[in-house]
Amino acid sequence: MRDFAQRTGPDAGGPPRRYLWTDAFAVCNFLGLYRRHGEGLQLDLAPRLVHQVHHVLGRHRPDDSRTGWISGLDEDEGERHPTRGGLRIGKEFPERGSREPYDPQAEWDRDGQYFHYLTQWMHALLRVSQETGDLRYLRWAGELALAAHAGFTLRAISGAPRLAWKMSIDLHRPLVPSMGHHDPLDALITYLELQDAGAETVGADLRAAIADADCMCAGASWATDDALGIGGLLLDATRLASLIARHGVERRDLWVQLLQESATSLRAFDRSDPLSLPPQHRLAFRELGLAIGLGAAELRKDLLATIDGAAAPALDVVLRHLPLAERIERTWADPRARASALWLAHRDINDVMLATSLAPEGLLGP
């Protein structure tokens, strides 16, 4: 994590290199390292990184004709409300113009806003607020939730809501209107976390957004054979378990479903055995997402066991798959695997997610 900070900022000598997904995990890692080692530098790096993310990804790109905060606020108001217009992804190339044809391959490398990146950043801001006691971070998380929900929610004639997968930088037009598989679930659990933390007391009333997310989640199936997706399911299940057991949030049926579909997903992943491929043909950060989810389940296994006995068989399946996390970490802890061209092409996100996998307590929080 020190190498990451020195290479990309906030400790870099050159221009900062910010990417929202990576930075959300990095913020939590610095908090976790502080909890583990008590070094003030690590606690200081989290808010410094937050500040830099807001000043890079909360503002228009240097190669954009537009300038200033993407929210359209003036400089002073933008400083006070840096997330009110959402946050850019941080991709290499500018977003697709309104008259440019859609190219699915090129779209991966173009800027814009991703909903699932924004929920990760909401969680990171919440974690900084929890660790520092500074309610500004909770307010920024709440303002981001409201802006993201308003910007990404598309409504059919029937009024049924759904979330666009990717929006333009100004949140005015969908770049990819289809809905991400787990985006409604991430929305619901993140909104519930913020509501439980007191977002309404700092100006963010999320009740309508929670109702929309509930509607979008109704009847959905979350099973997947994608490593990163399974890890996200396990993280969502672990976060929801904390809200249920410690804070009385009533979502037991959803929690049981998440455990059961995580178990189904792990069986499918294990049968396909993608970890048998040589490291140079594997995307490390996707596998590390699975390791992070399994690590979260292991850290909270006693809590998970107390929620609802109906999920006990599924929880047993999840815990039997814990060796997958060790197998993934062992592969990517090897310097020879980290020397591959595919690792180095995604070095920042790989380094940060490997660190999270090895020490997930910063991501989970209290």
C-alpha positions in Angstrom: 0.0 0.0 0.0 2.9 2.4 0.6 4.2 1.6 -2.9 0.7 2.3 -4.3 0.5 5.6 -2.5 4.0 6.6 -3.7 3.3 5.4 -7.3 -0.2 7.0 -7.8 -0.5 9.7 -5.1 -1.2 11.1 -2.6 2.5 10.6 -2.0 3.5 10.6 -5.7 5.9 13.2 -6.9 4.1 13.5 -10.3 0.5 14.0 -11.3 -1.9 11.7 -9.3 -3.4 8.6 -11.0 -6.9 8.1 -9.7 -9.3 5.2 -10.4 -12.5 5.1 -8.3 -12.8 1.3 -7.7 -9.2 0.9 -6.7 -9.2 4.0 -4.6 -12.3 2.8 -2.6 -10.5 -0.3 -1.6 -7.3 1.6 -0.9 -9.0 4.0 1.5 -10.4 1.0 3.5 -6.9 -0.7 3.4 -5.3 2.4 5.0 -7.9 2.4 7.7 -7.4 -1.3 8.3 -3.6 -1.0 8.5 -4.1 1.8 11.1 -6.4 -0.5 13.1 -3.8 -3.3 12.9 -0.6 -1.3 13.5 -1.7 2.0 15.0 0.6 4.1 12.7 -0.7 7.7 12.3 0.5 7.9 8.7 -1.9 5.2 7.6 -4.8 6.9 9.2 -3.7 10.2 7.6 -3.4 8.6 4.1 -7.1 7.6 4.0 -8.6 11.2 4.2 -5.7 12.5 2.0 -6.7 10.0 -0.7 -10.4 10.9 -0.3 -9.5 14.6 -0.9 -7.4 13.7 -3.9 -10.1 11.5 -5.4 -12.7 14.3 -5.0 -10.4 16.8 -6.6 -9.6 14.6 -9.6 -12.7 12.5 -10.2 -15.2 15.0 -8.9 -14.0 17.5 -11.5 -13.9 17.4 -15.3 -11.0 15.8 -17.1 -8.0 18.0 -18.2 -8.8 17.0 -21.9 -12.5 18.0 -21.6 -13.8 21.4 -22.8 -15.8 21.6 -19.6 -14.0 22.7 -16.4 -14.6 22.7 -12.7 -16.8 20.4 -10.6 -18.8 17.9 -12.6 -21.8 18.8 -10.4 -21.8 22.3 -11.9 -21.3 23.9 -8.4 -19.0 26.9 -8.1 -15.6 26.4 -6.5 -16.6 27.1 -2.9 -19.8 25.0 -3.0 -18.0 22.2 -4.8 -15.5 22.1 -2.0 -18.3 21.7 0.5 -20.2 19.2 -1.6 -17.7 17.3 -3.8 -19.8 14.3 -4.4 -23.1 16.0 -5.3 -22.5 15.4 -9.1 -21.2 11.8 -8.6 -17.6 10.9 -9.4 -15.9 9.9 -12.7 -14.6 6.3 -13.1 -11.1 7.5 -14.1 -10.8 5.6 -17.4 -8.0 6.4 -19.8 -10.1 7.8 -22.6 -12.8 10.5 -22.7 -16.5 9.5 -22.5 -18.3 8.7 -25.8 -19.8 11.7 -27.4 -23.6 12.0 -27.7 -23.3 11.4 -31.5 -20.6 8.7 -31.5 -21.7 5.2 -32.3 -21.6 2.7 -29.4 -18.6 0.3 -29.6 -18.8 -2.3 -26.7 -15.1 -3.0 -26.8 -14.0 0.7 -26.8 -16.6 1.5 -24.1 -14.5 -0.4 -21.5 -11.7 2.2 -21.8 -13.9 5.3 -21.9 -14.7 7.5 -18.9 -18.1 8.1 -17.4 -19.7 7.0 -14.2 -20.4 3.4 -13.0 -23.0 2.8 -10.3 -21.2 -0.1 -8.7 -18.0 2.1 -8.3 -20.1 4.8 -6.6 -21.5 2.4 -4.1 -18.0 1.2 -3.3 -17.0 4.9 -2.7 -20.0 5.5 -0.5 -18.9 2.6 1.7 -15.3 3.9 1.8 -16.6 7.3 2.9 -18.7 5.7 5.6 -15.7 3.8 6.8 -13.6 7.0 7.1 -16.5 8.6 9.0 -16.6 5.6 11.4 -12.9 5.7 12.0 -12.4 9.4 12.4 -15.8 10.5 13.8 -15.9 13.2 11.2 -19.5 13.5 9.9 -18.5 15.3 6.7 -17.6 11.9 5.2 -21.0 10.5 6.0 -22.6 13.6 4.5 -20.6 13.2 1.4 -21.6 9.5 1.2 -25.2 10.4 1.6 -25.1 13.2 -1.0 -23.4 10.7 -3.4 -26.1 8.2 -2.8 -28.8 10.7 -3.6 -27.0 11.9 -6.7 -26.2 8.4 -8.0 -29.7 7.2 -7.4 -31.3 10.1 -9.2 -28.8 10.0 -12.0 -28.8 6.2 -12.7 -32.5 5.4 -12.1 -34.4 4.9 -15.3 -38.2 4.5 -15.1 -40.4 2.7 -17.6 -43.8 3.9 -18.5 -45.2 1.5 -15.9 -43.0 3.4 -13.3 -40.9 0.3 -12.5 -37.4 1.6 -11.8 -34.1 0.1 -13.0 -30.5 1.3 -12.9 -28.3 2.1 -15.9 -25.0 0.4 -15.8 -23.0 3.4 -17.0 -23.9 7.1 -17.2 -22.2 10.1 -18.8 -19.9 12.2 -16.6 -22.6 14.8 -16.0 -25.3 12.1 -15.3 -27.4 13.4 -18.2 -27.5 10.4 -20.5 -27.0 6.6 -20.3 -23.9 5.3 -21.9 -24.9 1.7 -21.3 -28.6 1.6 -20.3 -28.7 -2.1 -19.4 -28.6 -2.9 -15.6 -25.7 -4.5 -13.9 -26.5 -7.9 -12.3 -25.8 -6.9 -8.7 -26.2 -3.1 -8.9 -29.7 -3.1 -7.2 -28.4 -5.3 -4.4 -25.3 -3.1 -3.9 -27.6 -0.1 -3.9 -30.0 -1.6 -1.3 -27.3 -2.7 1.2 -25.2 0.5 0.9 -28.3 2.7 1.3 -29.3 0.6 4.4 -25.8 1.0 5.8 -25.9 4.8 5.3 -29.4 5.1 6.8 -28.3 3.1 9.8 -25.2 5.3 10.3 -27.4 8.4 10.5 -27.3 9.8 6.9 -30.7 11.5 7.5 -29.2 13.5 10.3 -26.7 15.0 7.9 -29.3 15.8 5.2 -29.6 12.6 3.2 -33.1 11.1 3.4 -32.7 7.7 1.6 -36.1 6.2 2.3 -37.4 6.7 -1.3 -34.1 5.3 -2.7 -34.4 2.3 -0.4 -37.9 1.7 -1.6 -36.8 1.8 -5.2 -33.9 -0.6 -4.5 -36.3 -3.0 -2.7 -38.5 -2.9 -5.8 -35.6 -3.7 -8.1 -34.4 -6.5 -5.9 -37.8 -8.2 -5.6 -37.8 -11.6 -7.3 -34.2 -11.2 -8.5 -31.6 -14.1 -8.6 -28.0 -13.2 -7.7 -26.2 -16.5 -8.5 -23.1 -16.2 -10.8 -20.0 -18.1 -11.7 -17.9 -15.0 -12.0 -15.2 -14.8 -9.2 -15.6 -11.1 -8.6 -19.4 -11.4 -8.6 -19.3 -14.2 -6.0 -17.0 -12.2 -3.8 -19.4 -9.2 -4.0 -22.3 -11.5 -3.0 -20.4 -12.7 0.0 -19.4 -9.2 1.0 -23.0 -8.1 0.7 -24.2 -11.0 2.8 -21.6 -10.2 5.5 -22.5 -6.5 5.6 -26.2 -7.3 5.7 -25.6 -9.8 8.5 -24.0 -7.0 10.6 -27.0 -4.7 10.0 -29.4 -7.5 11.0 -27.6 -8.8 14.1 -26.2 -5.6 15.5 -28.7 -3.0 14.3 -32.0 -4.8 14.0 -32.5 -4.2 10.2 -35.2 -6.6 9.0 -33.9 -8.3 5.9 -33.5 -11.9 7.0 -35.2 -13.4 3.9 -32.8 -11.5 1.6 -29.8 -12.6 3.8 -30.8 -16.3 3.6 -31.2 -15.9 -0.2 -27.7 -14.3 -0.5 -26.1 -17.2 1.5 -27.9 -19.8 -0.6 -27.0 -18.2 -3.9 -23.4 -17.7 -2.8 -23.2 -21.4 -2.1 -24.7 -22.2 -5.5 -22.2 -19.8 -7.1 -19.2 -21.3 -5.3 -20.1 -24.8 -6.4 -20.4 -23.7 -10.0 -17.0 -21.8 -9.8 -15.3 -24.8 -8.2 -16.6 -27.2 -10.9 -15.2 -25.0 -13.7 -11.8 -24.8 -11.9 -10.5 -21.6 -13.6 -7.7 -21.4 -11.0 -6.0 -24.3 -12.7 -5.0 -22.0 -15.6 -1.5 -20.5 -15.6 -1.3 -17.1 -13.8 -0.4 -15.3 -17.0 -3.9 -16.1 -18.4 -5.8 -15.0 -15.3 -7.2 -11.6 -14.2 -5.9 -11.4 -10.7 -8.3 -8.7 -9.4 -11.3 -10.7 -10.3 -10.0 -13.7 -8.4 -8.9 -11.5 -5.5 -12.5 -10.2 -5.3 -13.6 -13.8 -4.5 -10.8 -14.1 -1.9 -11.9 -10.9 -0.2 -15.5 -12.1 0.0 -14.4 -15.5 1.4 -12.1 -13.7 3.9 -15.0 -11.5 5.0 -17.1 -14.6 5.6 -14.3 -16.2 7.6 -13.9 -13.1 9.8 -17.6 -12.9 10.5 -18.5 -16.6 10.5 -19.6 -16.6 14.1 -21.9 -13.6 13.4 -23.2 -15.3 10.2 -24.1 -18.4 12.2 -26.4 -16.4 14.5 -28.7 -14.8 11.9 -31.1 -17.6 10.7 -30.8 -21.4 10.9 -32.4 -21.7 7.5 -29.1 -20.6 6.0 -26.9 -23.1 8.0 -26.5 -25.6 5.1 -25.5 -22.8 2.7 -23.1 -21.3 5.3 -21.4 -24.7 5.6 -20.9 -24.8 1.8 -19.4 -21.3 1.9 -17.0 -22.2 4.8 -15.9 -25.4 3.0 -14.8 -23.2 0.1 -12.5 -21.0 2.3 -9.4 -22.8 0.9 -10.1 -21.2 -2.4 -9.0 -17.8 -0.9 -5.8 -19.3 0.4 -5.1 -20.8 -3.1 -5.7 -17.4 -4.8 -3.6 -15.5 -2.3 -0.8 -18.0 -2.6 -0.7 -17.6 -6.3 -0.6 -13.8 -6.3 1.8 -13.6 -3.4 4.4 -15.2 -5.6 6.6 -12.5 -7.3 6.8 -14.6 -10.4 3.0 -14.4 -10.9 3.1 -10.7 -10.3 5.8 -10.3 -13.0 3.3 -11.4 -15.8 2.3 -8.9 -18.4 -1.4 -9.3 -17.4 -0.7 -8.5 -13.7 1.4 -5.5 -14.6 -1.2 -4.1 -17.0 -3.6 -3.9 -13.9 -1.0 -3.4 -11.3 -2.7 -0.7 -9.2 -6.0 -2.6 -8.8 -4.2 -5.9 -8.3 -1.9 -4.6 -5.6 -4.7 -2.9 -3.7 -7.1 -5.9 -3.9 -4.3 -8.3 -2.9 -3.7 -6.1 0.2 -7.5 -6.2 0.9 -7.6 -9.9 0.6 -4.7 -10.3 3.1 -6.2 -7.8 5.6 -9.9 -7.4 5.0 -10.8 -5.9 8.3 -10.5 -2.3 7.1 -13.1 -3.0 4.4 -15.5 -4.6 6.9 -15.1 -2.1 9.7 -16.5 -2.5 13.2 
